[in-house]
Amino acid sequence: MPKEKITRGPFEIKDCALAAAATGHKAQNLKELRDSIESVMPGSIAYHFWAGKLRPRFDDPEFNNDFAAWSRHALHDKVLAERLGMIDPTSFDRLEDMKQELLDIIEERLDESEHIPWTSSDQQFHFITSQIVVFSSHRTIIDPKELVSLVPEMTSSSIFYHFIDARTRTFGHLDDFRAWLYGFEEKYRDLCDILSSLDPFFSTLPELRQQLSLIFTDYFGEKR
Amino acid sequence: MTSALDRYSEICGPDVIDQLRQLVAPLKGAKVIHVNSTRKGGGVAEILAKLVPLKRELGIDVSWEVIEGNADFFKCTKGFHNALQGNKVEIPRSLLENYENTNRNNAEGLRDRLEEADIVFIHDPQPAPLLKYCSNRKGKWFWRCHIDASKPYRPVWKYLRSFVAGYDASIFSLAAFAQPLPHIEYLIAPSIDPLSEKNLELDRSEVDSVVSNLGVDLERPVMTQVSRFDIFKDPVGVIQAYRLTKKFIPTLQLILAGGEAADDPEAMTVLDEVRTAANNDPDIHIMLLPPDAHRSINAIQRASDIVLQKSLKEGFGLTVTEAMWKGKPVIGGDTGGIRIQVVNHQTGFLVNTPEGAALRARYLLFHTELLQEMGEKARSFVRENFLLTRHLREYLTIMVSLLHGRGDRIELR
């Protein structure tokens, strides 16, 4: 996918919805997981890193991707879960590179293991993929100060689109807020630094909205 | 007059409804038809009764058709249902011929509308062969499977597969339920309607009145399972769990409430087994409720201290969602869609045996403050994930997805 460039102009608020689909690939042990990762379409790898935020979930996200969570909870392999949990999807320019990193870690673990870690048939890993449907909310802002009133009104899926999905489509894996604010050159660089410290993986979308709202309120409150 | 969408906006928030209005824009004017086999009874009919008017209010030209069949037709499709859930069911050739003839006859009356529709949703195996009899169809056809088909009885699946393989897409409730098919297989979890008679808020006085009229003592603890009298719901296992719990909590009462469904001829056989197992225990209340007893079910769930759904197989388990929406922790069978709703120690407990269910029931009835806390979490979880508005959004999304072709990303203008 072509990466979007930083541009200075109005900030258009968009929203999104995911159409999730089964791929037919599944794994019951670590070797099958490895083989499926190798053969499944790259979009499915992305889904299991990014889309968890939009799925029904209750627990605190202990791991930032489904592969790590499955290794921990189904295979009961804490070592592998910790290693997979540290993969940062924003550090890869291509999904193929991230896929290779996953394969390297799993193969290393297979080399270390005397027995292939296994789980029961009802705890299999099912590979899912998705299509993202993006639509306009028909709201546009021109002045960054408007973020103070805008962000609390954004839907969770709009937060997902602008703060998480953005990292897969912008140069430098930026969220859309920073991508827009950098267009004002040095003026909002300090605000961008604050935003860059907000880790998207360990909060739910409503929590992220609240944290973003606080950041913008504090920042523009102080500047007024 | 307040529209239905306005009423949902009060519960889910206006942003959720705005989102639906934006998502539906490319579908305005599209002709959509849903087809199933019963207008009353069972989760599918309940969902369609709500989804269809909402889609209409959003500007989609949508209708809901119900195919008709005789007793042998429903005997056959009940066999399909059990077989898809893994039961070894041999279906006689004569019943299969009747099944195909019934669909052919129904197609005669529906063909013009189905062939003209832009999008057709065929629900479950009952009307699946309709596609075969609509050779001039112009729209996209979805086969919506509401059943846990993760380990189907293969000969029956092989037979049904020949009817569903030709669809443009299928929809399953969970990835684990999907069977390999030569088209895209979407995933949509079901939902409940917070404004339906079965789920809307009731006054305490109404709850007390309904339940005491059923002979239940309001001063004593109640555990309940609401579901069809179906072997996969394990009502006899629930009675065993009740007896094990009652040894420690002698005042305990059990309600087993099941609705009748026009397409479920086996219910009476299972009901007889349940009555035998209950052995005239005055604290076991077995209720066979008519399909429209939604308000009574609502009251029963609200009056219960604990709700069980001890299924051995479960598609999704909407009764679990309903109970959680009413702030009840659920002790559920560790199977199917119950797993994505019941989170151990958070919204309830997953169990595998009557003994496991009894242990968790004792635990919750002993820790009443925890019971309350888990119930509140359960309600919040349903609000975020399993209300009708989320379900509708996903239906709209897959319709847009299929009409706009493949690719990872669709940008609507």
Interface residues (C-beta under 8 A of the other chain):
Chain A: M1 D15 A17 L18 A19 A20 A21 A22 G24 K26 G43 P56 F58 D59 D122 Q124 H126 F127 I128 S130 Q131 I132 V133 V134 F135 S136 S137 H138 E153 M154 T155 S157
Chain B: D15 V16 D18 Q19 Q22 L23 A25 F172 L174 A175 A176 A178 P180 I184 E185 Y186 L187 I188 A189 T335 I340 V343 Q346 T347 K377 F381 E384 N385 F386 R393 E394 L396 T397 I398 V400 S401 H404 R406 G407 D408 R409 I410 E411 L412 R413
